[in-house]
Amino acid sequence: FVFGPDDPVTINIWARTTDSAVNQGILAKWGSAGSSTTVEYALRLIGGNWRAEIGDGSTSTNKAFGISANSNIWYMLTYQHDPVANTLGISANAATVETVAWSTGILAGTSNFSIGRPGEFNGQYWNGLIQHCGIWRRVLSAAELTSLYASGAALVYPFGEISVPINRTIFLGHESRSNGDTSWNFVLWAMRRSY
């Protein structure tokens, strides 16, 4: 997904790592060099903390969420770029979005969008499970994030429920909306496992 420098963005994804002490990429659009000048946007687990990253082609910044990750627990992670407030934000489990100042937008580069690794460079592959990924070209409100979190029930846009048999993975396709707010939402897959 290519975003322009002035695009508002919300990316919401559910993730569960089996080892929170290992650096891992959840999703990213980041060049193969893995440098600060090739990151477009990323969501990673670094040093036991959830971290949002953004770059404009010459510099980058990141924001670590204030609550550490624990192994074998599902988290709803939210990445937000707000070009009106000039911020990069991150949240876990619909908590208040924590932000850092960022006014130069998102690099609209040619790197591939990846889930389960930090973009195109090798290493830091995701060690765990990922599900319910949604992308909007707008900043979701706190109320919308609370709705998506649904006390851990993992609702999907338009905030309904899905039913998946135990130990099955179902590809759900994608959904596009052009209803004035130019928002997108898609679900890559739904997975339910017995533990």
Phi, psi and chi 1 to 4 in degrees:
 res  aa     phi    psi   chi1   chi2   chi3   chi4
   1 PHE       -  123.7  -66.6   88.9      -      -
   2 VAL   -99.3  127.3  176.6      -      -      -
   3 PHE  -115.0  144.8  -59.4  109.6      -      -
   4 GLY   -82.6  165.7      -      -      -      -
   5 PRO   -55.6  -31.9  -21.7   30.3      -      -
   6 ASP  -101.5   13.3  -62.2  -37.2      -      -
   7 ASP   -81.0  131.3  -75.1  -20.1      -      -
   8 PRO   -75.7  145.2   26.3  -30.7      -      -
   9 VAL  -142.5  137.6  175.5      -      -      -
  10 THR  -128.9  127.6  -61.3      -      -      -
  11 ILE  -120.2  128.4  -58.2  173.5      -      -
  12 ASN  -125.7  130.6 -163.3   72.3      -      -
  13 ILE  -149.1  147.0 -166.6  163.8      -      -
  14 TRP   -99.9  133.6  -77.4   80.8      -      -
  15 ALA  -142.4  146.3      -      -      -      -
  16 ARG  -139.8  115.1  173.6 -177.0  164.9  157.8
  17 THR   -95.6  150.7 -178.3      -      -      -
  18 THR   -93.9   -7.2   56.3      -      -      -
  19 ASP  -151.8   93.0 -170.4   -8.5      -      -
  20 SER   -71.2   -9.2   61.7      -      -      -
  21 ALA   -85.9   -9.6      -      -      -      -
  22 VAL   -98.8  134.0  174.7      -      -      -
  23 ASN   -67.2  129.3  -66.9  -14.6      -      -
  24 GLN  -146.2  148.3  -55.6  168.5   56.9      -
  25 GLY   -96.1  131.9      -      -      -      -
  26 ILE   -92.3  -52.7  -59.2  166.1      -      -
  27 LEU  -155.8  154.8   62.0   80.5      -      -
  28 ALA  -170.4  158.9      -      -      -      -
  29 LYS  -124.7   97.1 -163.9  159.8 -173.4  -65.5
  30 TRP  -148.5  133.0 -160.6  -27.8      -      -
  31 GLY   -65.3  165.0      -      -      -      -
  32 SER   -66.4  -21.6   59.8      -      -      -
  33 ALA   -72.0  -23.3      -      -      -      -
  34 GLY    67.9   18.6      -      -      -      -
  35 SER   -90.1  168.4   71.5      -      -      -
  36 SER   -66.7  -17.9   62.1      -      -      -
  37 THR   -89.0   -8.8   59.5      -      -      -
  38 THR  -108.8   -2.7   61.1      -      -      -
  39 VAL   -76.0  133.4   63.2      -      -      -
  40 GLU   -99.8  -58.5  -64.2  177.5   42.4      -
  41 TYR  -155.9  150.9   53.4   89.0      -      -
  42 ALA  -157.1  152.8      -      -      -      -
  43 LEU  -131.5  117.8 -171.5   57.1      -      -
  44 ARG  -135.8  167.2  -61.2 -166.2  -63.1  161.4
  45 LEU  -110.1  111.3  176.7   61.1      -      -
  46 ILE  -128.5  124.4  -58.2  -66.3      -      -
  47 GLY    57.8   32.0      -      -      -      -
  48 GLY    81.9    5.4      -      -      -      -
  49 ASN  -120.9  141.9  -67.4  -57.2      -      -
  50 TRP   -70.6  136.3  -54.8  113.9      -      -
  51 ARG  -140.7  130.9 -173.5  161.8   83.9 -179.9
  52 ALA   -98.1  141.9      -      -      -      -
  53 GLU  -135.4  149.9  -60.7  176.6   66.5      -
  54 ILE  -148.4  147.8 -167.4  169.2      -      -
  55 GLY  -144.5  158.8      -      -      -      -
  56 ASP  -118.6    8.5   63.3    7.6      -      -
  57 GLY   102.7  -19.5      -      -      -      -
  58 SER  -125.4  -23.2   60.5      -      -      -
  59 THR  -150.3  169.2 -172.3      -      -      -
  60 SER  -149.8  168.6   64.4      -      -      -
  61 THR  -146.4  169.8 -166.0      -      -      -
  62 ASN  -146.5  161.2   67.6   74.8      -      -
  63 LYS  -136.9  119.7  176.3   62.4 -179.2  168.5
  64 ALA   -88.5  138.6      -      -      -      -
  65 PHE   -76.7  144.0 -170.7   66.7      -      -
  66 GLY   -71.3   -5.6      -      -      -      -
  67 ILE  -112.7  127.1  -61.7  172.3      -      -
  68 SER   -69.6  153.4  -63.1      -      -      -
  69 ALA   -82.9  146.3      -      -      -      -
  70 ASN  -116.3  146.5  -69.2  -53.2      -      -
  71 SER   -68.8  148.3  -61.1      -      -      -
  72 ASN    61.3   30.1  -59.8  -48.8      -      -
  73 ILE  -127.1  134.5  -65.8  174.9      -      -
  74 TRP   -74.8  137.3  -78.6  103.2      -      -
  75 TYR  -128.1  137.5  -69.5   88.9      -      -
  76 MET   -93.3  115.7 -176.9 -173.5   86.3      -
  77 LEU  -107.4  137.7  -56.8  170.3      -      -
  78 THR  -126.5  127.9  -56.3      -      -      -
  79 TYR  -110.6  132.2  173.9  106.4      -      -
  80 GLN  -136.9  134.7  -70.9 -172.6  -31.7      -
  81 HIS  -115.7  121.2  170.4 -115.3      -      -
  82 ASP  -116.6  101.1 -174.1  -20.4      -      -
  83 PRO   -74.7  -13.9   27.9  -32.8      -      -
  84 VAL   -79.2  -46.7  173.9      -      -      -
  85 ALA   -82.9   -8.6      -      -      -      -
  86 ASN    57.0   56.0  -70.4  -38.5      -      -
  87 THR  -137.9  156.5   58.2      -      -      -
  88 LEU  -111.8  133.1  166.1   66.9      -      -
  89 GLY  -133.2  158.1      -      -      -      -
  90 ILE  -144.6  146.5 -175.4  170.0      -      -
  91 SER  -145.9  154.3  172.5      -      -      -
  92 ALA  -127.6  134.1      -      -      -      -
  93 ASN    55.4   39.8  -61.3  -19.0      -      -
  94 ALA    63.3   20.3      -      -      -      -
  95 ALA   -69.0  168.3      -      -      -      -
  96 THR   -54.2  132.4  -60.1      -      -      -
  97 VAL   -67.1  125.6  175.6      -      -      -
  98 GLU   -94.5  135.8  -63.2  178.1    8.8      -
  99 THR  -126.8  162.5   62.4      -      -      -
 100 VAL  -135.3  148.3   63.3      -      -      -
 101 ALA   -65.5  136.1      -      -      -      -
 102 TRP  -158.1  115.0 -178.5 -103.5      -      -
 103 SER  -116.2   -0.8   61.3      -      -      -
 104 THR  -102.4    7.6   57.2      -      -      -
 105 GLY    78.6 -170.6      -      -      -      -
 106 ILE  -105.2  133.7  -60.6  174.0      -      -
 107 LEU   -61.0  126.3  170.8   65.8      -      -
 108 ALA   -94.9   69.9      -      -      -      -
 109 GLY   -92.5 -167.8      -      -      -      -
 110 THR  -109.9    8.3   59.5      -      -      -
 111 SER   -64.5  153.7  -59.5      -      -      -
 112 ASN   -77.1  146.2  -68.9  -40.2      -      -
 113 PHE   -82.1  129.4  174.2   77.0      -      -
 114 SER  -129.5  144.4  -58.5      -      -      -
 115 ILE  -118.8  132.0  -67.3 -179.4      -      -
 116 GLY    94.8    6.6      -      -      -      -
 117 ARG  -163.3  159.9   63.4 -175.8  -71.5  177.4
 118 PRO   -85.0   68.6   29.8  -32.4      -      -
 119 GLY    80.3 -141.5      -      -      -      -
 120 GLU   -90.4  -10.2  -64.0  176.7    0.0      -
 121 PHE   -87.4  150.6   71.9   91.5      -      -
 122 ASN   -78.4  148.1  -67.7  -38.6      -      -
 123 GLY   103.2  168.5      -      -      -      -
 124 GLN    56.6   39.9  -63.8 -174.7    0.4      -
 125 TYR   -69.9  149.4  -60.6  103.4      -      -
 126 TRP   -66.6  134.0 -175.6 -110.9      -      -
 127 ASN  -116.3   85.9 -173.3    6.3      -      -
 128 GLY   157.6 -148.9      -      -      -      -
 129 LEU  -119.6  149.0  -59.9  171.4      -      -
 130 ILE  -136.0  139.8  -66.1  172.2      -      -
 131 GLN  -154.2  171.6   69.2  177.8   17.8      -
 132 HIS    46.0   79.0  -61.9  -37.9      -      -
 133 CYS  -105.1  125.1 -179.3      -      -      -
 134 GLY  -125.3  141.7      -      -      -      -
 135 ILE  -129.6  128.8  -61.4  176.6      -      -
 136 TRP  -123.7  143.9  -68.4  -98.6      -      -
 137 ARG   -94.5   53.9 -165.4 -177.8  -66.7 -106.0
 138 ARG  -166.7  165.3   64.7 -176.2  178.8   89.5
 139 VAL   -91.1  116.4  175.7      -      -      -
 140 LEU   -70.6  146.0  -80.9  129.0      -      -
 141 SER   -77.9  166.3   69.6      -      -      -
 142 ALA   -60.0  -38.3      -      -      -      -
 143 ALA   -64.3  -40.0      -      -      -      -
 144 GLU   -67.1  -38.4  -71.9  171.7  -46.6      -
 145 LEU   -65.9  -40.0  -66.0  178.5      -      -
 146 THR   -62.0  -40.2  -61.4      -      -      -
 147 SER   -62.5  -45.4 -110.9      -      -      -
 148 LEU   -62.9  -40.3  -77.9  170.4      -      -
 149 TYR   -67.6  -42.9 -177.8   62.6      -      -
 150 ALA    47.1   47.5      -      -      -      -
 151 SER    55.3   33.1  -60.7      -      -      -
 152 GLY    93.5    3.8      -      -      -      -
 153 ALA   -81.6   -9.4      -      -      -      -
 154 ALA    61.0   62.6      -      -      -      -
 155 LEU   -77.4  156.6  -61.8 -175.1      -      -
 156 VAL  -118.8  157.9  -65.2      -      -      -
 157 TYR   -62.8  136.1 -176.9   86.6      -      -
 158 PRO   -87.6   53.3   31.9  -33.1      -      -
 159 PHE    67.3   41.4  -47.7  119.8      -      -
 160 GLY  -110.2 -176.3      -      -      -      -
 161 GLU  -108.8  153.9  -66.4 -175.7   28.2      -
 162 ILE  -122.3  154.3   58.4  171.6      -      -
 163 SER  -119.6  124.0  178.2      -      -      -
 164 VAL  -127.2  129.4  178.4      -      -      -
 165 PRO   -61.6  152.2  -18.1   28.6      -      -
 166 ILE   -61.0  140.8  -68.6  176.3      -      -
 167 ASN    59.9   33.6  -66.5  -36.8      -      -
 168 ARG  -128.2  149.3  -63.7  -71.6  -57.5  -94.8
 169 THR  -118.6  131.9  -59.8      -      -      -
 170 ILE  -124.1  125.9  -62.4  174.8      -      -
 171 PHE   -79.0  125.7  175.7   72.8      -      -
 172 LEU  -102.5   -3.4  -61.4  174.3      -      -
 173 GLY    77.1 -151.5      -      -      -      -
 174 HIS  -141.3  162.5   73.0  -80.0      -      -
 175 GLU  -131.7  133.5  175.5 -176.9   -9.0      -
 176 SER  -117.3  142.7  -64.2      -      -      -
 177 ARG  -128.5  138.7  -59.2 -122.6  179.3 -154.0
 178 SER  -131.0   59.8   57.2      -      -      -
 179 ASN  -101.4   33.6   57.9   -0.1      -      -
 180 GLY    98.4  -33.3      -      -      -      -
 181 ASP   -95.9    6.0   65.8    3.3      -      -
 182 THR    44.8   40.6   60.9      -      -      -
 183 SER   -89.8  150.3   62.8      -      -      -
 184 TRP  -117.2  154.8  -58.0  -45.2      -      -
 185 ASN  -152.2  136.6 -178.7  -82.7      -      -
 186 PHE  -146.8  153.9   70.0   97.6      -      -
 187 VAL  -118.4  123.2  176.0      -      -      -
 188 LEU   -72.5  -47.8  -63.2  173.5      -      -
 189 TRP  -163.1  165.9   63.5   80.9      -      -
 190 ALA  -124.0  139.0      -      -      -      -
 191 MET  -136.3  135.8 -180.0 -174.8  -55.7      -
 192 ARG  -130.7  124.5 -176.8  174.0  173.1 -156.6
 193 ARG  -122.0  147.9  -53.4  -91.9  -46.5 -123.5
 194 SER   -91.2  134.9   61.4      -      -      -
 195 TYR  -127.1      -  -68.5   99.5      -      -
